[in-house]
Amino acid sequence: MTRTEELEIKLARTRSLMSSMKLDAVYLKRQDDFAWLTCGGQSYLGWGEMGNCGLLVTDEGQYAVTNLIEYPRMIEEEHLEDMGFKILAAVWFENDFESETVRRLVPSLNIGTDYNAPFGGKNIAGEIKKLRLSLTESEQDRLRKVGELASLAMEEACATLRPGDRELDAVKRIADHLFDCGMEFTSLMCAADDRLLKYRHAIPTENRMLRRVQVGGNMRKWGLTVCMTRYVNFVPVTEELRSQYRLNQRIDLALMTNTHPGCSYQVPLLAARKIYDENGLENEFEKHHQGGPIGYANRDYRVDFNLNDLIHDDQAFCWNPSITGTKSEDTILVHKEGFEFITRPYVFPKVDIEFEGRKYTRADILEKC
């Protein structure tokens, strides 16, 4: 699939939404939505919600609204003109240019936006997000590459860890590997020893690792995000820890194998909760959310019992069930015929886990004794 073909699919989805909502245009300015519509483009200098270039889609055409600082890069590196966007730009201090341009192009201001725009319009960010959930063939190919690069970056960096290293050292090494292949992270967490047991979301600190360490996070390229968690032990893995980790991985597989296009998000969530309950871990289910769909955000939704939408075909997920001291987390891509692993063990040891009559290869704990 060419970039032009991918863009046409996304423009068709956008215009179909405009028609169903009786809108005259859609204006997108969020970083994630820019990356989605431009098929992997970047509109920002620093991470956040909003970018420096807005995209206006009407029934007849598409426009990019920005300033003269961003203008040359939008042409030469983001190739917006080649994609059919007419770029409109002004000097940086013309603060009203964006609003005036949108009003000129869409006098009715019957516009759907992905943020609370100063010129008005209706914030339909939630509806725009739904357009992103089912990945095109090209997006799936890019996501597979992102998963491979992220898996290698994290596992190769973790393989270098030694007792006495700081949690910050682990994050620095992963970041180095990511930047070497043109990737970035949107979150990297690390916890060693006692901190691993205390915090589900452990930011890296000066704490020095002695016995075991957990490293995880969200990593992206071309706007597409994957997530994973890995463990390194500097002492032998006890049978108790290994048994708990296997149970945690089984809960993860319950989530994965019950994530079917056309089903409610509640189906995998309830399947996981059942295993927690059967093993007397009801309180562990309550201590941390179980994850959910991923793609152009760290999680498109944090799945809970109030999310009643349906799972899409060709949608990415990262479930992250946890038991105090362990978590199982990898990114998958869901299809009608089943799911595929997007992140997977490359450097780390592998273990085959049987679940409901099938074997699944997962990452094991890396022992460095």
C-alpha positions as CSV (number, residue, x, y, z in Angstrom):
1,M,0.0,0.0,0.0
2,T,1.4,3.4,-1.0
3,R,1.2,6.5,1.2
4,T,-1.3,8.0,-1.2
5,E,-3.5,4.9,-0.9
6,E,-3.3,5.0,2.9
7,L,-4.1,8.7,2.9
8,E,-7.2,8.2,0.7
9,I,-8.5,5.6,3.1
10,K,-8.1,8.1,6.0
11,L,-9.6,11.0,4.1
12,A,-12.6,8.7,3.2
13,R,-13.1,7.8,6.8
14,T,-12.9,11.5,7.8
15,R,-15.4,12.6,5.2
16,S,-17.7,9.8,6.0
17,L,-17.7,11.0,9.6
18,M,-18.4,14.6,8.4
19,S,-21.3,13.3,6.4
20,S,-22.8,11.3,9.3
21,M,-22.4,14.3,11.7
22,K,-23.5,16.8,9.1
23,L,-20.3,18.8,9.3
24,D,-18.7,21.0,6.6
25,A,-15.1,20.3,7.7
26,V,-12.9,18.6,10.2
27,Y,-9.8,20.4,11.7
28,L,-7.1,18.3,13.4
29,K,-4.3,19.7,15.4
30,R,-3.4,17.1,18.0
31,Q,0.0,15.5,17.6
32,D,-1.5,12.0,17.4
33,D,-4.2,12.9,14.9
34,F,-1.6,14.7,12.7
35,A,0.6,11.6,12.7
36,W,-2.4,9.4,11.8
37,L,-3.7,11.5,8.9
38,T,-0.3,12.2,7.4
39,C,0.6,8.5,7.6
40,G,3.4,8.9,10.1
41,G,4.2,12.6,10.1
42,Q,5.4,14.8,13.0
43,S,4.1,18.2,13.8
44,Y,5.8,18.9,17.1
45,L,9.0,19.9,18.7
46,G,8.2,18.7,22.2
47,W,5.9,15.9,23.3
48,G,2.4,16.9,24.3
49,E,-1.1,17.1,23.0
50,M,-1.0,19.9,20.4
51,G,1.2,20.3,17.3
52,N,2.4,23.2,15.3
53,C,0.4,22.5,12.2
54,G,-3.4,22.0,11.8
55,L,-5.0,19.9,9.1
56,L,-8.3,21.0,7.6
57,V,-10.4,18.5,5.6
58,T,-13.4,19.7,3.6
59,D,-15.5,17.9,1.0
60,E,-13.5,19.3,-1.8
61,G,-9.9,19.4,-0.5
62,Q,-7.4,19.4,2.4
63,Y,-5.3,22.2,3.8
64,A,-2.4,22.6,6.3
65,V,-2.4,25.7,8.5
66,T,0.9,26.6,10.1
67,N,3.5,29.4,10.5
68,L,6.5,30.3,8.4
69,I,8.8,28.6,10.9
70,E,7.3,25.2,10.2
71,Y,6.4,25.8,6.6
72,P,9.6,24.6,4.9
73,R,9.8,21.4,6.9
74,M,6.2,20.6,6.2
75,I,7.0,20.7,2.5
76,E,10.5,19.2,2.5
77,E,10.3,16.5,5.2
78,E,6.6,15.9,5.9
79,H,5.8,16.2,2.2
80,L,2.4,17.7,2.8
81,E,2.2,19.3,-0.6
82,D,3.0,16.0,-2.3
83,M,0.1,14.4,-0.3
84,G,-2.3,17.0,-1.7
85,F,-2.4,19.5,1.2
86,K,-2.4,23.2,0.3
87,I,-0.2,24.8,2.9
88,L,-1.2,28.2,4.3
89,A,1.3,29.9,6.6
90,A,2.0,33.3,8.2
91,V,4.7,34.9,10.3
92,W,4.9,33.7,13.9
93,F,3.4,36.8,15.5
94,E,0.2,36.8,13.4
95,N,-1.8,35.2,16.2
96,D,-5.2,35.4,14.5
97,F,-4.0,33.9,11.2
98,E,-5.2,30.3,12.0
99,S,-8.7,31.4,13.1
100,E,-9.1,33.8,10.2
101,T,-7.9,31.2,7.7
102,V,-10.3,28.5,9.0
103,R,-13.2,31.1,9.0
104,R,-12.3,32.1,5.4
105,L,-12.2,28.5,4.2
106,V,-15.3,27.3,6.1
107,P,-17.5,30.4,6.7
108,S,-20.2,28.4,8.4
109,L,-17.8,27.3,11.1
110,N,-19.7,24.0,11.1
111,I,-16.5,22.2,11.9
112,G,-15.5,19.2,14.0
113,T,-12.2,19.7,15.8
114,D,-10.0,17.5,18.0
115,Y,-9.6,20.2,20.6
116,N,-11.4,23.3,21.9
117,A,-10.4,25.5,19.0
118,P,-10.4,29.3,19.5
119,F,-12.5,29.8,16.3
120,G,-15.2,27.5,17.7
121,G,-16.5,24.4,16.1
122,K,-17.5,21.1,17.9
123,N,-14.9,19.1,19.8
124,I,-15.3,15.6,18.4
125,A,-11.9,14.2,19.5
126,G,-13.5,11.0,20.7
127,E,-15.1,10.4,17.3
128,I,-11.8,11.1,15.5
129,K,-10.0,8.6,17.8
130,K,-12.3,5.9,16.6
131,L,-11.2,6.5,13.0
132,R,-7.7,5.6,14.1
133,L,-8.4,2.3,15.8
134,S,-8.5,-0.1,12.7
135,L,-5.0,0.1,11.3
136,T,-4.4,0.1,7.5
137,E,-2.1,-2.5,5.9
138,S,0.7,0.1,5.8
139,E,0.2,1.0,9.5
140,Q,0.3,-2.6,10.4
141,D,3.6,-3.0,8.6
142,R,5.0,0.0,10.4
143,L,3.7,-1.2,13.8
144,R,5.5,-4.5,13.3
145,K,8.7,-2.7,12.6
146,V,8.2,-0.4,15.7
147,G,7.6,-3.5,17.8
148,E,10.8,-5.2,16.6
149,L,12.9,-2.1,17.1
150,A,11.4,-1.4,20.6
151,S,11.8,-5.0,21.7
152,L,15.5,-5.0,20.6
153,A,16.2,-1.7,22.2
154,M,14.7,-2.6,25.6
155,E,16.1,-6.2,25.7
156,E,19.6,-5.3,24.5
157,A,19.8,-2.5,27.0
158,C,18.4,-4.7,29.9
159,A,21.0,-7.4,29.0
160,T,23.8,-4.9,29.9
161,L,22.4,-4.2,33.5
162,R,24.5,-5.2,36.5
163,P,24.0,-5.1,40.2
164,G,24.8,-1.6,41.4
165,D,23.4,0.1,38.3
166,R,20.9,2.8,39.0
167,E,17.3,2.6,37.7
168,L,18.2,5.8,35.8
169,D,21.0,3.9,34.0
170,A,18.5,1.4,32.7
171,V,16.3,4.1,31.2
172,K,19.3,6.0,29.8
173,R,20.5,2.8,27.9
174,I,17.1,2.1,26.5
175,A,16.8,5.7,25.4
176,D,20.2,5.5,23.6
177,H,19.1,2.4,21.7
178,L,15.8,4.0,20.8
179,F,17.4,7.2,19.5
180,D,19.9,5.3,17.5
181,C,17.0,3.9,15.4
182,G,15.0,7.1,15.2
183,M,12.6,6.2,17.9
184,E,11.4,8.0,21.0
185,F,9.8,7.0,24.3
186,T,6.7,8.5,25.7
187,S,7.2,6.8,29.1
188,L,9.9,4.6,30.6
189,M,9.6,3.1,34.0
190,C,12.0,1.2,36.1
191,A,11.9,-0.2,39.6
192,A,14.4,-2.4,41.5
193,D,14.0,-4.6,44.5
194,D,11.7,-3.0,47.2
195,R,10.4,-0.3,44.9
196,L,9.3,-3.0,42.5
197,L,6.9,-4.2,45.2
198,K,5.7,-0.8,46.3
199,Y,4.8,1.0,43.1
200,R,2.8,0.0,40.0
201,H,4.0,3.1,38.2
202,A,7.6,3.5,39.3
203,I,9.5,6.4,37.8
204,P,13.3,5.7,37.6
205,T,15.4,7.1,40.4
206,E,19.0,6.9,41.8
207,N,18.0,3.7,43.5
208,R,20.6,1.0,42.8
209,M,19.5,-2.4,41.7
210,L,20.7,-5.4,43.7
211,R,18.5,-8.5,43.3
212,R,15.9,-7.9,40.5
213,V,14.6,-5.1,38.3
214,Q,11.5,-4.4,36.3
215,V,11.7,-2.2,33.2
216,G,8.8,-1.1,31.0
217,G,7.4,1.7,28.9
218,N,5.8,3.1,25.8
219,M,8.0,3.6,22.7
220,R,7.0,5.1,19.3
221,K,8.1,5.8,15.8
222,W,6.0,7.3,12.9
223,G,3.4,8.2,15.6
224,L,2.8,4.5,16.4
225,T,3.3,3.4,20.0
226,V,4.1,0.0,21.4
227,C,4.5,-1.0,25.1
228,M,6.2,-3.9,26.9
229,T,7.7,-4.9,30.3
230,R,10.7,-7.1,31.0
231,Y,12.4,-8.5,34.2
232,V,16.1,-9.1,35.0
233,N,17.1,-11.1,38.1
234,F,20.6,-10.9,39.6
235,V,19.8,-13.8,42.0
236,P,18.3,-17.1,41.1
237,V,14.5,-17.0,40.3
238,T,12.6,-18.7,43.1
239,E,9.9,-21.2,42.3
240,E,7.4,-18.9,44.0
241,L,8.4,-16.0,41.7
242,R,8.4,-18.1,38.6
243,S,5.0,-19.6,39.5
244,Q,3.5,-16.1,40.1
245,Y,5.0,-14.8,36.8
246,R,3.5,-17.7,34.9
247,L,0.1,-17.1,36.5
248,N,0.5,-13.4,35.5
249,Q,1.3,-14.4,31.9
250,R,-1.8,-16.7,31.9
251,I,-4.0,-13.8,32.9
252,D,-2.4,-11.8,30.0
253,L,-3.2,-14.6,27.6
254,A,-6.8,-14.7,28.8
255,L,-7.0,-11.1,27.9
256,M,-5.3,-11.6,24.5
257,T,-7.2,-14.7,23.4
258,N,-10.5,-13.1,24.3
259,T,-9.8,-9.9,22.4
260,H,-12.0,-10.5,19.3
261,P,-13.1,-8.0,16.6
262,G,-16.8,-7.3,17.1
263,C,-16.8,-8.2,20.8
264,S,-17.2,-5.8,23.7
265,Y,-14.1,-4.7,25.6
266,Q,-15.8,-6.3,28.6
267,V,-15.2,-9.8,27.2
268,P,-11.4,-9.9,27.8
269,L,-11.7,-7.8,31.0
270,L,-14.1,-10.3,32.5
271,A,-12.0,-13.3,31.4
272,A,-9.0,-11.8,33.2
273,R,-11.0,-11.0,36.3
274,K,-12.2,-14.6,36.5
275,I,-8.6,-15.9,36.7
276,Y,-7.7,-13.3,39.4
277,D,-10.8,-14.4,41.4
278,E,-10.2,-18.1,41.0
279,N,-6.7,-17.6,42.4
280,G,-7.8,-15.5,45.3
281,L,-6.3,-12.3,43.8
282,E,-9.4,-10.1,43.8
283,N,-7.5,-7.3,45.5
284,E,-4.7,-7.5,42.8
285,F,-7.3,-6.8,40.1
286,E,-8.2,-3.7,41.9
287,K,-4.7,-2.4,42.4
288,H,-4.0,-1.5,38.7
289,H,-5.9,-1.2,35.5
290,Q,-5.5,-4.0,32.9
291,G,-4.5,-1.9,29.9
292,G,-6.3,-1.7,26.6
293,P,-6.0,-0.6,23.0
294,I,-2.8,1.2,21.8
295,G,-1.8,2.9,18.6
296,Y,-1.3,6.6,18.3
297,A,-1.5,7.0,22.1
298,N,0.0,5.1,25.0
299,R,-3.5,3.7,25.5
300,D,-6.5,4.8,23.3
301,Y,-8.7,3.7,26.2
302,R,-8.0,2.4,29.7
303,V,-10.5,-0.5,29.6
304,D,-12.9,-0.5,32.5
305,F,-16.5,-1.6,33.1
306,N,-17.9,1.6,31.7
307,L,-16.4,1.2,28.2
308,N,-19.0,-0.4,26.1
309,D,-17.7,0.0,22.6
310,L,-16.8,-2.9,20.3
311,I,-13.3,-4.1,19.4
312,H,-12.2,-3.3,15.9
313,D,-10.5,-5.6,13.3
314,D,-6.8,-4.9,12.9
315,Q,-6.6,-3.0,16.2
316,A,-3.5,-2.9,18.4
317,F,-3.7,-3.8,22.1
318,C,-1.4,-3.8,25.1
319,W,-2.9,-5.5,28.1
320,N,-0.9,-5.2,31.3
321,P,-2.3,-7.4,34.1
322,S,-0.2,-7.3,37.3
323,I,0.3,-9.1,40.6
324,T,2.4,-7.3,43.2
325,G,6.0,-8.0,42.1
326,T,5.2,-9.1,38.5
327,K,3.4,-7.8,35.4
328,S,2.9,-9.3,31.9
329,E,2.9,-6.8,29.1
330,D,3.4,-7.0,25.3
331,T,1.7,-5.4,22.4
332,I,-0.4,-7.4,20.0
333,L,-2.4,-6.8,16.8
334,V,-5.9,-8.3,16.7
335,H,-7.4,-9.8,13.5
336,K,-10.6,-11.7,12.7
337,E,-8.6,-14.9,12.5
338,G,-6.6,-14.3,15.8
339,F,-3.9,-12.1,17.1
340,E,-0.2,-11.7,16.5
341,F,2.6,-10.5,18.8
342,I,4.0,-7.1,17.9
343,T,6.6,-7.0,20.7
344,R,8.2,-10.3,21.6
345,P,11.4,-11.7,23.1
346,Y,14.5,-11.4,20.8
347,V,17.4,-11.3,23.3
348,F,15.5,-12.5,26.4
349,P,14.9,-16.2,27.1
350,K,11.7,-17.6,25.7
351,V,9.1,-19.8,27.4
352,D,6.2,-21.7,25.8
353,I,3.1,-21.3,27.9
354,E,0.1,-23.5,27.2
355,F,-3.3,-21.8,27.5
356,E,-6.6,-23.4,26.5
357,G,-4.9,-26.0,24.3
358,R,-2.5,-23.7,22.5
359,K,1.1,-22.8,23.1
360,Y,2.3,-19.2,23.1
361,T,5.9,-18.0,23.2
362,R,6.5,-15.3,25.8
363,A,9.5,-13.6,27.3
364,D,10.9,-15.2,30.5
365,I,12.8,-13.5,33.3
366,L,16.5,-12.9,32.3
367,E,18.7,-14.4,35.0
368,K,22.2,-12.9,35.4
369,C,23.5,-14.6,38.4
